Amino acid sequence: PPASQNNEQGSTLRDLLTTTAGKLRLGSTDAGIAFAPVYSTGTASGKSGRTMPNILDDIIASVVENKIPPNRAPKINVKSEIKDEPKDDRKCIQDDCSKPYSDIQYSWICDKHVLWLRDHKNSNNWKLFKECWKQGRPVLVSGMHKKMNFSLWKAESISLDFGNQQADILNCKDSIISNTNVKEFWDGFEDVSKRQKIKSGETALLKLKDWPSGEDFKAMMPARYEDLLKSLPLPEYCSPEGKLNLASHLPGFFVRPDLGPRLCSAYGVAATKDHDIGTTNLHIEVSDVVNILVYVGIAKGNGVLSKSGVLKKFEEEDLDDLLRKRLKDSSELPGALWHIYAGKDADKIREFLQKIAKEQGLEVLPEHDPIRDQSWYVNKKLRQRLLEEYGVKTCTIIQFLGDAIILPAGALHQV
């Protein structure tokens, strides 16, 4: 088809809704067949195909109902899935009202910005999650490791099964990527004496970057893939076939993000001299993400902080009281430190990082985006300045073994 027609069809959900709203002007008589060009219900062989999923029908019907003129971008108003919801439900969520959800074990952390679901087995969790998700808030679900086969995820187990594989390994200190045997990474995972050294003689802080990922994960690690899928929190949303997982219902012509899964493995900073660096710099994911901490290694060797030293480092953070209480629980194993920001603060954070770059004499090129380039780990001093100068508060979360952190698309985070 001509390029203009191709563009009109739309390659993203937003484009699709915009062009559909433009076609269905007030007084149009063909609203009943609006979905025909969007998804074909037949195939070349004459077999019946899929029909347009209900959730997209609802969205497009909402656009039609609002009768948006073709020359203006639509303001999408997706109707609630449950028509007779009490009007004060959202108020209850914001005020930590426990009455409607007395059968769910949950708490609020980070000034009520993050929902913590404490019982991963509760089949009603999705009802409270849904209300929180509408507001674009992160969610923490604990205890996922209790559903998993722990032996599959041990460092020595992965090294034994896949040590001869080649993969990209990132040196987090200087962002140098090298291709090497996976065994070399895993041998040093809990034994600092076997880790690489950088030019200054310091121990390297290495990360096995997204290995394996997507279809490779499923093909290489079928047992681990199945173990992960059966252990996902809130399967209605997080499972690839979840009834509320929009990605599983989208037509095939959409350009989909890499929905994984992918294995992200990194050394901790406890064995490095510089504790102001991260293994994942500040960035934004283009899709919703669920990150489960399946294993925490206890590093041994010279220069490694003791367990009490590691806990002290965590306690120096601006933590919620409930997280401090978890740190004192000997049955809990802390493994990762997250800093999360709302998507609405992205422009302020971008401006702040460009300002800091200029202060440090770094070249700030107009085509470079400090968030997209993942070039910054915002340390404690900078986080304080970000709050004082731009009013942007950091949401700090400690991820313990078995914790699943679920982030909405657009949320900024570093680890």
Sine and cosine of phi, psi and omega as CSV:
sin_phi,cos_phi,sin_psi,cos_psi,sin_omega,cos_omega
0.00,0.00,0.38,-0.93,0.06,-1.00
-0.85,0.52,0.41,-0.91,-0.05,-1.00
-0.86,0.52,-0.63,0.77,-0.04,-1.00
-0.89,0.46,-0.64,0.77,0.01,-1.00
-0.93,0.36,-0.62,0.78,0.00,-1.00
-0.88,0.48,-0.70,0.72,0.00,-1.00
-0.90,0.44,-0.58,0.81,-0.06,-1.00
-0.91,0.42,-0.54,0.84,-0.01,-1.00
-0.91,0.42,-0.50,0.87,0.07,-1.00
1.00,0.10,0.72,-0.69,0.01,-1.00
-0.95,-0.31,-0.06,1.00,0.04,-1.00
-0.77,-0.64,0.26,-0.97,-0.01,-1.00
-0.87,0.49,-0.63,0.78,0.00,-1.00
-0.90,0.43,-0.71,0.70,0.03,-1.00
-0.86,0.51,-0.69,0.72,-0.03,-1.00
-0.86,0.52,-0.73,0.69,-0.03,-1.00
-0.93,0.38,-0.62,0.78,-0.01,-1.00
-0.89,0.45,-0.74,0.67,-0.04,-1.00
-0.93,0.36,-0.58,0.81,0.03,-1.00
-0.90,0.44,-0.70,0.71,0.01,-1.00
-0.88,0.47,-0.58,0.82,0.00,-1.00
-0.92,0.40,-0.60,0.80,-0.03,-1.00
-0.96,0.29,-0.56,0.83,-0.13,-0.99
-1.00,-0.05,0.94,0.33,-0.03,-1.00
-0.97,0.24,0.27,-0.96,0.06,-1.00
-0.82,0.57,0.78,-0.62,0.03,-1.00
1.00,-0.08,-0.09,1.00,0.01,-1.00
-0.91,0.42,0.61,-0.79,-0.06,-1.00
-0.97,-0.22,-0.07,1.00,-0.09,-1.00
-0.96,-0.29,0.44,0.90,-0.01,-1.00
-0.86,0.50,-0.48,0.88,-0.05,-1.00
-0.91,0.41,-0.38,0.92,0.00,-1.00
-0.91,-0.41,0.46,0.89,-0.05,-1.00
-0.88,0.48,-0.46,0.89,-0.13,-0.99
-1.00,0.00,-0.12,0.99,-0.08,-1.00
-0.83,0.55,-0.74,0.67,-0.02,-1.00
-0.96,0.27,-0.21,0.98,-0.07,-1.00
-0.97,0.23,-0.69,0.73,-0.02,-1.00
-0.55,-0.84,0.85,-0.52,-0.01,-1.00
-0.95,0.31,0.66,-0.75,0.00,-1.00
-0.99,-0.11,0.14,0.99,0.02,-1.00
-0.67,-0.75,0.17,-0.99,0.03,-1.00
-0.82,-0.57,0.14,-0.99,-0.04,-1.00
-0.88,0.47,-0.47,0.88,-0.04,-1.00
-1.00,0.10,-0.05,1.00,0.06,-1.00
1.00,-0.03,-0.05,1.00,0.03,-1.00
-0.98,0.22,0.52,-0.86,0.00,-1.00
-0.96,0.29,0.63,-0.77,-0.01,-1.00
-0.96,-0.26,-0.17,-0.99,0.01,-1.00
-0.95,0.32,0.46,-0.89,0.13,-0.99
-0.99,-0.15,0.27,-0.96,-0.03,-1.00
-0.89,0.46,0.78,-0.62,-0.06,-1.00
-0.90,0.45,0.50,-0.87,-0.10,-1.00
-0.85,0.52,-0.61,0.80,-0.10,-1.00
-0.90,0.43,-0.62,0.79,0.04,-1.00
-0.95,0.31,-0.58,0.81,0.09,-1.00
-0.83,0.56,-0.72,0.69,-0.04,-1.00
-0.88,0.47,-0.67,0.74,-0.02,-1.00
-0.89,0.45,-0.75,0.66,-0.06,-1.00
-0.93,0.38,-0.62,0.78,0.05,-1.00
-0.87,0.49,-0.59,0.81,0.03,-1.00
-0.91,0.42,-0.64,0.76,0.05,-1.00
-0.88,0.48,-0.72,0.70,-0.01,-1.00
-0.87,0.49,-0.71,0.71,-0.06,-1.00
-0.88,0.47,-0.55,0.83,0.01,-1.00
-0.98,0.19,-0.12,0.99,0.09,-1.00
0.75,0.67,0.88,0.47,-0.05,-1.00
-0.99,0.12,0.78,-0.62,0.02,-1.00
-0.87,0.49,0.43,-0.90,-0.08,-1.00
-0.94,0.35,-0.33,0.94,-0.08,-1.00
-1.00,-0.09,0.21,0.98,0.00,-1.00
-0.71,-0.71,0.66,-0.75,0.00,-1.00
-0.92,0.40,0.66,-0.75,-0.06,-1.00
-0.97,0.24,0.51,-0.86,0.19,-0.98
-0.98,-0.20,0.97,-0.24,-0.13,-0.99
-0.95,0.30,0.75,-0.66,0.05,-1.00
-0.82,-0.57,1.00,0.03,-0.06,-1.00
-0.96,0.27,0.82,-0.57,-0.02,-1.00
-0.94,0.35,0.50,-0.86,0.00,-1.00
-0.88,0.47,0.62,-0.79,-0.01,-1.00
-0.91,0.42,-0.56,0.83,0.00,-1.00
-0.95,-0.32,0.91,-0.41,-0.17,-0.98
-0.93,0.35,-0.52,0.85,-0.14,-0.99
-0.97,-0.23,0.51,0.86,0.04,-1.00
-0.90,0.44,0.60,-0.80,0.09,-1.00
-0.89,0.45,0.65,-0.76,-0.09,-1.00
-0.92,0.39,-0.37,0.93,-0.07,-1.00
-1.00,-0.09,0.18,0.98,0.00,-1.00
-0.85,0.53,-0.73,0.69,-0.05,-1.00
-0.91,0.42,-0.61,0.80,0.04,-1.00
-0.88,0.47,-0.63,0.77,0.02,-1.00
-0.89,0.46,-0.64,0.77,0.01,-1.00
-0.89,0.46,-0.74,0.67,-0.07,-1.00
-0.92,0.38,-0.53,0.85,-0.04,-1.00
-1.00,-0.05,0.18,0.98,-0.04,-1.00
0.83,0.55,0.70,0.71,0.02,-1.00
-0.99,0.16,0.88,-0.48,-0.12,-0.99
-1.00,-0.06,-0.11,0.99,-0.10,-1.00
-0.86,0.51,-0.74,0.67,-0.04,-1.00
-0.94,0.33,-0.27,0.96,-0.11,-0.99
-0.79,-0.61,0.68,0.73,-0.05,-1.00
-0.92,0.39,-0.29,0.96,-0.02,-1.00
-1.00,-0.02,0.08,1.00,-0.04,-1.00
-0.89,-0.45,0.75,-0.67,0.08,-1.00
-1.00,0.08,0.92,-0.38,-0.02,-1.00
-0.47,-0.89,0.31,-0.95,0.09,-1.00
-0.59,-0.81,0.23,-0.97,0.12,-0.99
-0.94,-0.34,0.70,-0.72,0.08,-1.00
-0.80,-0.60,0.19,-0.98,-0.01,-1.00
0.83,0.56,0.85,0.52,0.02,-1.00
0.81,0.59,0.68,0.73,0.03,-1.00
0.89,0.45,0.37,0.93,0.03,-1.00
-1.00,0.02,-0.42,0.91,-0.06,-1.00
-0.86,-0.51,0.76,-0.65,0.07,-1.00
-1.00,0.05,0.77,-0.64,0.04,-1.00
-0.93,-0.38,0.93,-0.36,0.08,-1.00
-1.00,-0.04,0.92,-0.40,-0.18,-0.98
-1.00,0.01,-0.29,0.96,0.01,-1.00
-0.89,-0.46,0.98,-0.19,-0.07,-1.00
-0.92,0.40,-0.31,0.95,-0.09,-1.00
-1.00,0.07,-0.22,0.97,-0.09,-1.00
-0.93,0.38,0.87,-0.49,-0.07,-1.00
-0.96,0.29,-0.16,0.99,0.01,-1.00
-1.00,-0.10,0.01,1.00,-0.04,-1.00
-0.80,0.60,-0.60,0.80,-0.10,-1.00
-0.89,0.46,-0.45,0.89,-0.03,-1.00
-0.92,0.40,-0.70,0.72,0.04,-1.00
-0.96,0.28,-0.63,0.78,0.05,-1.00
-0.83,0.55,-0.68,0.73,-0.05,-1.00
-0.85,0.53,-0.69,0.72,-0.01,-1.00
-0.91,0.42,-0.63,0.78,0.02,-1.00
-0.94,0.34,-0.63,0.78,-0.05,-1.00
-0.92,0.40,-0.53,0.85,0.05,-1.00
-0.85,0.53,-0.51,0.86,-0.06,-1.00
-1.00,-0.07,0.11,0.99,0.08,-1.00
0.93,0.36,0.54,0.84,-0.03,-1.00
-0.99,-0.15,0.56,-0.83,0.10,-0.99
-0.93,0.38,0.38,-0.93,0.01,-1.00
-0.72,-0.69,0.66,-0.75,0.05,-1.00
-0.91,-0.42,0.78,-0.63,0.07,-1.00
-0.85,-0.53,0.83,-0.56,-0.07,-1.00
-0.97,-0.24,0.37,-0.93,0.10,-0.99
1.00,0.00,0.20,0.98,-0.06,-1.00
-0.90,0.45,-0.47,0.88,-0.04,-1.00
-0.91,0.41,-0.33,0.94,0.00,-1.00
-0.94,0.34,-0.31,0.95,0.02,-1.00
-1.00,-0.09,-0.11,0.99,-0.15,-0.99
-0.98,-0.22,0.34,-0.94,0.13,-0.99
-1.00,0.08,0.99,-0.11,-0.16,-0.99
-0.86,0.51,-0.55,0.83,-0.06,-1.00
-0.89,0.46,-0.46,0.89,-0.01,-1.00
-0.92,0.39,-0.43,0.90,-0.18,-0.98
-0.97,-0.24,0.04,1.00,0.04,-1.00
-0.92,0.40,0.54,-0.84,-0.04,-1.00
-0.85,0.53,-0.71,0.70,-0.04,-1.00
-0.91,0.40,-0.52,0.86,0.02,-1.00
-0.92,0.39,-0.70,0.71,0.01,-1.00
-0.93,0.38,-0.64,0.77,0.02,-1.00
-0.89,0.45,-0.67,0.75,-0.02,-1.00
-0.90,0.43,-0.65,0.76,-0.06,-1.00
-0.98,0.20,-0.53,0.85,-0.17,-0.99
-0.74,-0.67,0.29,0.96,-0.08,-1.00
-0.86,0.51,-0.44,0.90,-0.04,-1.00
-1.00,0.07,-0.03,1.00,0.01,-1.00
-0.97,0.25,0.49,-0.87,0.09,-1.00
-0.99,-0.16,0.61,-0.79,0.01,-1.00
-0.42,-0.91,0.30,-0.95,0.07,-1.00
-0.98,0.17,0.81,-0.59,0.04,-1.00
-0.89,-0.45,0.80,-0.60,-0.06,-1.00
-0.99,-0.17,0.77,-0.64,0.16,-0.99
-1.00,0.04,0.95,-0.31,-0.14,-0.99
-0.92,0.40,-0.39,0.92,-0.04,-1.00
-0.94,0.34,-0.70,0.71,-0.06,-1.00
-0.85,-0.53,0.17,0.99,0.09,-1.00
0.87,0.49,0.48,0.88,0.07,-1.00
-1.00,0.00,0.76,-0.65,-0.01,-1.00
-0.96,-0.29,0.75,-0.67,0.06,-1.00
-0.78,-0.63,0.45,-0.90,0.03,-1.00
-0.98,-0.21,0.88,-0.48,-0.08,-1.00
-0.51,-0.86,0.07,-1.00,0.03,-1.00
-0.92,0.40,0.69,-0.73,0.01,-1.00
-0.89,0.46,-0.52,0.86,-0.03,-1.00
-0.85,0.52,-0.61,0.79,-0.01,-1.00
-0.88,0.48,-0.62,0.78,0.04,-1.00
-0.92,0.38,-0.75,0.66,-0.10,-1.00
-0.94,0.33,-0.50,0.87,0.04,-1.00
-0.87,0.48,-0.54,0.84,-0.01,-1.00
-1.00,-0.07,0.05,1.00,-0.10,-0.99
-0.88,0.48,-0.67,0.75,0.00,-1.00
-0.86,-0.51,0.04,1.00,0.04,-1.00
-0.83,-0.55,0.98,-0.19,-0.11,-0.99
-0.89,0.46,-0.50,0.87,-0.03,-1.00
-0.90,0.43,-0.34,0.94,-0.02,-1.00
-0.99,-0.14,0.11,0.99,0.00,-1.00
-0.99,0.11,0.44,-0.90,0.05,-1.00
-0.90,0.43,0.43,-0.90,0.09,-1.00
-0.92,-0.40,0.60,-0.80,0.09,-1.00
-1.00,0.01,0.06,-1.00,-0.13,-0.99
-0.82,0.57,-0.59,0.80,-0.03,-1.00
-0.97,0.26,-0.08,1.00,-0.03,-1.00
1.00,-0.05,-0.10,1.00,0.02,-1.00
-0.96,0.29,0.39,-0.92,0.08,-1.00
-0.95,0.32,0.72,-0.69,-0.01,-1.00
-0.96,0.27,0.60,-0.80,0.09,-1.00
-0.98,-0.18,0.98,-0.19,-0.14,-0.99
-0.97,-0.24,0.46,-0.89,0.04,-1.00
-0.68,-0.73,0.77,-0.64,0.10,-1.00
-1.00,0.05,0.97,-0.22,-0.26,-0.96
-0.99,0.13,0.93,-0.36,0.12,-0.99
0.74,0.67,0.77,0.64,0.02,-1.00
-0.82,-0.57,0.78,-0.62,-0.28,0.96
-0.98,0.20,0.12,-0.99,-0.07,-1.00
-0.68,-0.73,0.52,-0.86,0.13,-0.99
0.84,0.54,-0.77,-0.64,-0.04,-1.00
-0.90,0.44,-0.51,0.86,0.03,-1.00
-0.88,0.47,-0.62,0.78,0.01,-1.00
-0.86,0.51,-0.77,0.64,-0.04,-1.00
-0.89,0.45,-0.65,0.76,-0.03,-1.00
-0.96,0.29,-0.66,0.75,-0.06,-1.00
-0.98,0.20,-0.63,0.78,-0.14,-0.99
-0.82,-0.57,0.88,0.48,-0.08,-1.00
-0.85,0.53,-0.64,0.77,-0.01,-1.00
-0.92,0.39,-0.67,0.75,0.00,-1.00
-0.94,0.34,-0.58,0.81,0.04,-1.00
-0.87,0.49,-0.74,0.68,0.01,-1.00
-0.91,0.42,-0.63,0.78,0.02,-1.00
-0.89,0.45,-0.64,0.76,0.01,-1.00
-0.92,0.40,-0.73,0.69,-0.06,-1.00
-0.89,0.45,-0.63,0.78,-0.01,-1.00
-0.96,0.27,-0.21,0.98,-0.05,-1.00
-0.96,-0.27,0.06,1.00,-0.04,-1.00
-0.90,0.44,0.64,-0.77,0.08,-1.00
-0.96,0.27,0.42,-0.91,0.09,-1.00
0.69,0.72,0.89,0.46,-0.10,-0.99
-0.85,0.52,-0.41,0.91,0.05,-1.00
-0.85,0.53,-0.54,0.84,0.00,-1.00
-0.98,-0.22,-0.66,0.75,-0.21,-0.98
-1.00,0.00,-0.43,0.90,0.00,-1.00
-0.93,0.37,0.61,-0.80,0.04,-1.00
-0.81,0.58,-0.49,0.87,0.01,-1.00
-0.96,-0.28,0.29,0.96,-0.03,-1.00
-0.87,0.50,0.66,-0.75,-0.08,-1.00
-0.91,0.41,-0.37,0.93,0.02,-1.00
-0.95,-0.32,0.22,0.98,0.06,-1.00
-1.00,-0.02,0.98,-0.19,-0.10,-0.99
-0.83,0.56,-0.62,0.79,-0.07,-1.00
-0.86,0.50,-0.51,0.86,-0.03,-1.00
-0.96,0.27,-0.21,0.98,-0.03,-1.00
-0.96,-0.29,-0.17,0.99,-0.08,-1.00
-0.92,0.39,0.60,-0.80,0.07,-1.00
-0.88,0.48,0.36,-0.93,-0.11,-0.99
-0.92,0.39,-0.30,0.95,-0.07,-1.00
-0.99,0.14,-0.07,1.00,0.06,-1.00
-0.96,0.27,0.61,-0.80,0.13,-0.99
-0.99,0.16,0.94,-0.35,-0.10,-1.00
-1.00,-0.06,0.55,-0.84,0.13,-0.99
-0.95,0.32,0.26,-0.97,0.07,-1.00
-0.95,0.33,0.95,-0.30,-0.06,-1.00
-1.00,0.02,0.14,0.99,0.11,-0.99
0.95,0.30,-0.45,-0.89,0.03,1.00
-0.97,0.26,0.27,-0.96,0.09,-1.00
-0.65,-0.76,0.53,-0.85,-0.03,-1.00
-0.99,-0.14,0.87,-0.49,0.02,-1.00
-0.93,-0.37,0.91,-0.41,-0.06,-1.00
-0.82,-0.57,0.69,-0.72,-0.04,-1.00
-0.49,-0.87,0.49,-0.87,0.15,-0.99
-0.94,0.33,0.43,-0.90,0.08,-1.00
-0.99,0.11,0.33,-0.95,-0.01,-1.00
-0.99,0.14,-0.06,1.00,-0.06,-1.00
-0.88,0.48,-0.43,0.90,-0.03,-1.00
-0.99,-0.10,0.09,1.00,-0.01,-1.00
-0.96,-0.28,0.39,-0.92,0.03,-1.00
-0.97,0.25,-0.54,0.84,-0.05,-1.00
-0.99,-0.12,0.95,-0.30,0.00,-1.00
-1.00,-0.05,0.17,0.99,0.01,-1.00
-0.98,-0.17,0.39,0.92,0.06,-1.00
-0.86,-0.51,0.35,-0.94,-0.01,-1.00
-0.84,-0.55,0.23,-0.97,0.07,-1.00
-1.00,-0.04,-0.28,0.96,0.13,-0.99
-0.71,-0.70,0.93,-0.38,-0.02,-1.00
-0.95,0.30,0.21,-0.98,-0.05,-1.00
-0.87,0.49,0.79,-0.61,-0.01,-1.00
-0.34,-0.94,0.07,-1.00,0.03,-1.00
-0.84,-0.55,0.69,-0.73,0.13,-0.99
-1.00,-0.05,0.55,-0.83,-0.03,-1.00
-1.00,0.06,-0.18,0.98,0.06,-1.00
-0.77,-0.64,0.24,-0.97,0.11,-0.99
-0.88,0.47,0.54,-0.84,-0.10,-0.99
-0.73,-0.69,0.67,-0.74,0.20,-0.98
-0.88,-0.47,0.81,-0.58,-0.05,-1.00
-0.87,-0.49,0.89,-0.45,-0.01,-1.00
-0.95,-0.32,0.78,-0.63,0.05,-1.00
-1.00,0.08,0.98,-0.21,-0.13,-0.99
-1.00,-0.03,-0.29,0.96,-0.03,-1.00
-0.38,-0.92,0.64,-0.77,0.10,-1.00
-0.81,-0.58,0.89,-0.46,0.02,-1.00
-1.00,0.03,0.58,-0.82,0.05,-1.00
-0.97,-0.25,0.96,-0.26,-0.07,-1.00
-0.96,0.29,0.59,-0.80,0.03,-1.00
-0.78,-0.62,0.51,-0.86,0.03,-1.00
0.72,-0.70,0.07,-1.00,-0.03,-1.00
-0.90,0.44,0.67,-0.74,0.08,-1.00
1.00,0.07,-0.09,1.00,-0.01,-1.00
-0.99,0.13,0.70,-0.72,0.06,-1.00
-0.91,0.41,0.57,-0.82,0.12,-0.99
-0.94,0.35,0.15,-0.99,0.01,-1.00
-0.85,0.52,-0.67,0.74,0.01,-1.00
-0.91,0.41,-0.55,0.84,0.04,-1.00
-0.93,0.38,-0.63,0.78,0.04,-1.00
-0.90,0.43,-0.71,0.70,0.02,-1.00
-0.88,0.48,-0.61,0.80,0.02,-1.00
-0.90,0.44,-0.62,0.78,0.04,-1.00
-0.89,0.46,-0.67,0.75,0.05,-1.00
-0.89,0.46,-0.68,0.74,-0.08,-1.00
-0.93,0.37,-0.32,0.95,0.04,-1.00
-0.96,0.29,-0.23,0.97,0.00,-1.00
-0.98,0.21,0.30,-0.95,0.05,-1.00
-0.99,0.15,1.00,0.06,-0.16,-0.99
-0.97,-0.24,0.49,-0.87,0.15,-0.99
-0.92,0.39,0.52,-0.85,-0.01,-1.00
-0.85,0.52,-0.61,0.80,-0.01,-1.00
-0.92,0.40,-0.56,0.83,0.04,-1.00
-0.95,0.32,-0.60,0.80,0.06,-1.00
-0.89,0.45,-0.60,0.80,0.03,-1.00
-0.91,0.40,-0.65,0.76,0.04,-1.00
-0.89,0.45,-0.59,0.81,0.01,-1.00
-0.88,0.48,-0.52,0.85,-0.03,-1.00
-0.99,0.11,-0.13,0.99,0.00,-1.00
-0.99,0.11,0.91,-0.42,-0.09,-1.00
-0.92,0.40,-0.29,0.96,0.01,-1.00
-0.99,0.12,-0.17,0.99,-0.01,-1.00
-0.99,-0.12,0.61,-0.79,0.01,-1.00
-0.85,-0.52,0.98,-0.21,-0.01,-1.00
-0.95,0.30,0.63,-0.78,-0.06,-1.00
-0.71,-0.70,-0.44,0.90,-0.07,-1.00
-0.57,-0.82,0.55,-0.84,0.02,-1.00
-0.92,-0.38,0.85,-0.53,-0.03,-1.00
-0.93,-0.37,0.62,-0.78,0.22,-0.98
-0.85,-0.52,0.84,-0.55,-0.13,-0.99
-0.84,-0.55,0.61,-0.79,0.03,-1.00
-0.76,-0.65,0.54,-0.84,0.03,-1.00
-0.94,0.34,0.54,-0.84,-0.01,-1.00
-0.85,0.52,-0.50,0.87,-0.02,-1.00
-0.91,0.41,-0.29,0.96,-0.01,-1.00
-1.00,-0.07,0.07,1.00,-0.11,-0.99
-0.86,0.52,-0.70,0.71,-0.04,-1.00
-0.90,0.43,-0.64,0.77,0.02,-1.00
-0.90,0.43,-0.67,0.75,-0.01,-1.00
-0.92,0.39,-0.65,0.76,0.02,-1.00
-0.87,0.49,-0.73,0.69,0.01,-1.00
-0.89,0.47,-0.66,0.75,0.00,-1.00
-0.89,0.45,-0.71,0.70,-0.03,-1.00
-0.92,0.39,-0.59,0.81,0.07,-1.00
-0.91,0.42,-0.60,0.80,0.05,-1.00
-0.90,0.43,-0.70,0.71,0.01,-1.00
-0.90,0.43,-0.64,0.77,0.02,-1.00
-0.86,0.50,-0.67,0.74,0.02,-1.00
-0.91,0.41,-0.64,0.77,0.03,-1.00
-0.88,0.48,-0.57,0.82,-0.03,-1.00
-1.00,0.04,0.11,0.99,0.04,-1.00
0.97,0.25,0.30,0.95,0.02,-1.00
-1.00,0.09,0.51,-0.86,0.02,-1.00
-0.97,0.24,0.80,-0.60,0.01,-1.00
-0.95,-0.31,0.98,-0.19,-0.01,-1.00
-1.00,0.06,0.63,-0.77,-0.06,-1.00
-0.87,0.50,-0.49,0.87,-0.04,-1.00
-1.00,0.09,-0.08,1.00,-0.01,-1.00
-1.00,-0.06,0.72,-0.70,0.04,-1.00
-0.89,-0.45,0.89,-0.45,-0.09,-1.00
-0.89,0.46,-0.41,0.91,0.02,-1.00
-0.99,0.12,-0.74,0.67,0.00,-1.00
-0.89,0.46,-0.62,0.79,-0.03,-1.00
-0.96,0.26,-0.18,0.98,-0.02,-1.00
0.78,0.62,0.74,0.68,-0.10,-0.99
-0.98,-0.19,0.03,1.00,-0.08,-1.00
-0.77,-0.64,0.68,-0.73,0.31,-0.95
-0.93,-0.36,0.89,-0.46,-0.10,-0.99
-0.99,0.13,0.97,-0.26,-0.06,-1.00
-0.97,0.23,0.02,-1.00,-0.13,-0.99
-0.87,0.50,-0.67,0.74,-0.01,-1.00
-0.90,0.43,-0.67,0.75,0.01,-1.00
-0.94,0.34,-0.58,0.82,0.04,-1.00
-0.89,0.45,-0.59,0.81,0.03,-1.00
-0.93,0.37,-0.66,0.75,0.04,-1.00
-0.91,0.42,-0.62,0.78,0.02,-1.00
-0.87,0.50,-0.62,0.78,0.03,-1.00
-0.94,0.33,-0.72,0.70,-0.08,-1.00
-0.95,0.33,-0.63,0.78,-0.12,-0.99
-1.00,-0.06,-0.42,0.91,-0.06,-1.00
-0.81,-0.58,-0.07,1.00,0.02,-1.00
0.94,0.34,0.34,0.94,-0.02,-1.00
-0.99,-0.13,0.90,-0.44,-0.03,-1.00
-1.00,-0.03,0.65,-0.76,0.03,-1.00
-1.00,0.04,0.72,-0.70,0.12,-0.99
-0.99,-0.12,0.93,-0.37,-0.08,-1.00
-0.97,-0.22,0.81,-0.58,-0.01,-1.00
-0.78,-0.63,0.71,-0.71,0.19,-0.98
-1.00,-0.09,0.78,-0.62,0.03,-1.00
-0.99,-0.15,0.89,-0.46,0.01,-1.00
-1.00,-0.07,0.28,-0.96,0.05,-1.00
-0.78,0.63,0.78,-0.62,0.03,-1.00
1.00,0.04,-0.08,1.00,0.03,-1.00
-0.97,0.24,0.69,-0.72,0.16,-0.99
-0.95,-0.32,0.83,-0.56,0.09,-1.00
-0.97,-0.26,0.85,-0.53,-0.03,-1.00
-0.94,-0.34,0.88,-0.48,-0.07,-1.00
-0.93,-0.38,0.70,-0.71,0.10,-1.00
-0.96,0.28,0.51,-0.86,0.06,-1.00
-0.81,0.58,0.66,-0.76,0.03,-1.00
0.99,-0.12,-0.28,0.96,0.05,-1.00
-0.95,0.31,0.69,-0.72,0.04,-1.00
-1.00,0.02,0.60,-0.80,0.05,-1.00
-0.38,-0.92,0.39,-0.92,0.11,-0.99
-0.64,-0.77,0.41,-0.91,-0.07,-1.00
-0.72,-0.70,0.00,0.00,0.00,0.00
